[in-house]
Amino acid sequence: MTMSVSNPPGRRAGSRAWRRWVWGFALVSTALGLGFVAQKSRAKPPSLDPALVVTVGRRSLEVEILETGRIQPREKVDLKSKLAGQVKAVLVQEGATVKKGDVLLVLDPTDYQRELAKAEVDLAQATAAVEFARSQHLRAERGVAQGVAPRSELDQSAHDERSKEVAVRAAEVIRSVAQDRLRYTKIVSPIDGTVIARGIEPGESVVPGVQSTFDGKALLTVADLGA
């Protein structure tokens, strides 16, 4: 005898109801989740700290560039001495700003003052000698004119006068040289600029030339550092 087994109608109806309930719960949960996300997205953003707020404005952009290089002066002069002597004073330090003609260094002028004094004495003697020679020449001219002096005396007096005049001019040249040498004891700046090197100190000796110290250094170096 054959028997067939089947689910009762009540059980099938309950299974369908259960599935509908599960799907409904899922749809409701999904809707609630989407609604929460939408509400979250519409929520007011948190307020900012005023200290973090910067007002934007237009202005020049300052850019600082650091670069390594070497400053090259437009003009640089190594000071030299035209005389030999001992340094009496150095009137500037490195970094000092100087003008053209400023006295920067002084040599001991004692020997050159004496040299000038002697030249002035020699010039005075030569001037006195030429004045005497002129008076002798005038006397010889009168003697020849009066017939009491020979012509040779007149010629000799004229020669003496010319010789004494040459001696005066020579003495004037010597005095001028002595004046220059005394002036050279004060070494001045040839340009406007800055003292960038000092190679001499008071009491040291200098020699004439571009490298004016015995160890080959320039006395002072002045440079034009202008832009």
C-alpha positions in Angstrom: 0.0 0.0 0.0 1.6 3.3 -1.0 1.3 6.6 1.0 2.2 10.1 0.0 3.4 12.7 2.5 2.9 16.4 1.9 3.2 19.7 4.0 0.0 20.7 5.6 -1.5 23.9 4.2 -1.1 25.8 7.5 2.7 25.2 7.6 3.1 26.5 4.0 1.2 29.6 4.8 3.3 30.3 7.9 6.6 30.0 6.0 5.4 32.6 3.5 4.4 34.9 6.2 7.8 34.6 7.9 9.6 35.4 4.7 7.5 38.5 4.2 8.2 39.6 7.7 12.0 39.2 7.2 12.0 41.1 3.9 9.9 43.9 5.5 12.3 44.2 8.4 15.2 44.5 6.0 13.5 47.1 3.9 12.6 49.2 7.0 16.2 48.9 8.4 17.6 50.0 5.0 15.3 53.0 4.9 16.2 54.0 8.4 19.9 53.7 7.6 19.6 55.9 4.5 17.6 58.4 6.4 20.2 58.6 9.2 23.0 59.1 6.6 21.0 61.8 4.8 20.3 63.6 8.1 24.0 63.3 9.0 25.0 64.9 5.7 22.6 67.7 6.3 23.9 68.4 9.8 25.6 71.8 10.5 29.4 71.5 10.3 31.3 72.1 13.5 32.4 75.7 14.2 36.1 76.7 13.5 38.5 78.0 16.0 38.9 81.8 15.2 42.6 81.5 15.7 42.8 79.2 12.7 40.9 81.7 10.4 43.1 83.7 8.0 41.8 86.7 6.0 43.0 86.5 2.4 44.4 89.7 0.9 46.5 90.8 -2.0 50.0 92.0 -1.4 53.6 91.7 -2.7 55.2 88.4 -2.3 58.6 88.7 -0.6 61.1 86.1 -1.7 64.4 85.9 0.1 67.2 84.3 -1.8 70.4 83.2 0.0 73.4 82.9 -2.3 77.1 82.6 -1.6 79.4 84.9 -3.5 82.3 87.3 -3.4 82.0 91.1 -3.4 84.1 92.6 -6.0 84.8 96.3 -5.5 84.5 98.7 -8.5 87.9 100.2 -7.7 90.6 99.1 -5.3 93.8 101.0 -4.5 96.8 99.8 -2.5 98.3 102.8 -0.8 102.1 103.2 -1.1 104.7 105.6 0.3 106.9 107.7 -1.8 109.3 108.0 1.1 111.2 105.8 3.4 110.6 106.4 7.1 109.0 105.4 10.3 105.2 105.5 10.7 104.1 108.1 13.3 100.4 107.5 13.2 97.8 105.4 11.4 94.5 107.4 11.5 92.0 104.8 10.3 90.9 101.2 11.1 89.7 98.6 8.7 86.1 99.3 7.8 86.4 103.1 8.0 84.7 105.2 5.3 87.1 107.8 3.8 86.9 110.6 1.4 89.4 111.5 -1.4 92.1 113.6 0.2 91.6 112.4 3.8 94.9 111.9 5.6 95.1 108.2 6.5 98.7 107.7 7.6 101.5 110.0 8.8 105.3 109.3 8.7 107.7 110.9 11.1 108.4 114.2 9.4 111.5 115.3 11.4 114.2 114.5 8.8 112.1 116.1 6.0 111.4 119.2 8.0 115.2 119.6 8.4 115.7 119.0 4.7 113.2 121.8 3.9 114.8 124.2 6.4 118.2 123.7 4.8 116.8 124.2 1.3 115.2 127.5 2.3 118.5 128.6 3.8 120.4 127.7 0.6 117.8 129.6 -1.5 118.2 132.6 0.7 122.0 132.5 0.3 121.6 132.1 -3.5 119.2 135.0 -3.6 121.6 137.2 -1.7 124.4 136.2 -4.0 122.5 137.1 -7.1 121.6 140.5 -5.7 125.3 141.2 -5.0 126.2 140.0 -8.5 123.7 142.4 -10.0 125.1 145.4 -8.0 128.6 144.5 -9.2 127.4 144.3 -12.8 125.8 147.7 -12.5 129.0 149.2 -11.0 131.0 147.7 -13.9 128.6 149.2 -16.4 129.1 152.7 -14.8 132.9 152.2 -14.7 133.0 151.2 -18.4 130.7 154.2 -19.3 133.0 156.6 -17.3 136.1 155.0 -18.8 137.5 154.0 -15.4 136.9 150.3 -15.7 138.0 147.8 -18.4 135.5 146.0 -20.6 136.6 142.7 -19.2 135.4 143.6 -15.8 131.9 144.3 -17.2 131.9 140.9 -19.0 133.0 139.1 -15.8 130.3 140.8 -13.7 127.6 139.8 -16.3 128.8 136.2 -16.2 128.7 136.2 -12.4 125.2 137.6 -12.3 124.0 134.9 -14.7 125.7 132.2 -12.7 124.1 133.4 -9.5 120.7 133.5 -11.2 121.1 129.9 -12.2 122.0 129.0 -8.6 118.8 130.7 -7.4 116.7 128.6 -9.8 118.5 125.4 -8.7 117.9 126.3 -5.0 114.2 126.9 -5.8 113.9 123.4 -7.3 115.6 121.9 -4.3 113.3 123.7 -2.0 110.3 122.6 -4.0 111.4 119.0 -3.8 111.9 119.3 0.0 108.4 120.7 0.3 107.0 117.8 -1.7 108.9 115.3 0.4 107.5 116.8 3.6 104.0 116.7 2.1 104.5 113.1 1.2 104.8 112.2 4.9 101.0 112.5 5.0 99.6 109.7 2.9 96.0 110.5 1.8 93.2 108.5 0.3 93.2 108.8 -3.6 89.5 107.8 -3.8 86.2 107.9 -1.9 85.8 104.4 -0.4 86.3 102.0 2.5 89.5 100.8 4.2 89.4 97.1 3.6 93.0 96.2 4.7 95.5 97.7 7.1 99.0 96.4 6.9 101.0 98.8 9.0 101.2 100.0 12.6 102.8 103.0 14.3 106.5 102.6 14.8 107.0 100.3 11.8 109.2 101.4 9.0 108.2 101.7 5.3 110.0 101.8 2.1 109.0 103.5 -1.2 107.0 101.5 -3.6 103.6 99.7 -4.2 104.5 97.1 -1.5 105.7 99.6 1.1 106.5 97.4 4.0 109.6 95.2 4.4 107.4 92.0 4.4 105.7 93.0 1.1 102.3 94.2 2.4 100.5 97.3 1.2 100.2 100.0 3.9 96.5 100.4 3.4 93.9 99.2 0.9 91.0 101.4 0.0 88.1 100.1 -2.1 85.0 101.6 -3.7 82.3 99.2 -2.5 79.4 101.3 -4.0 76.7 99.5 -6.0 
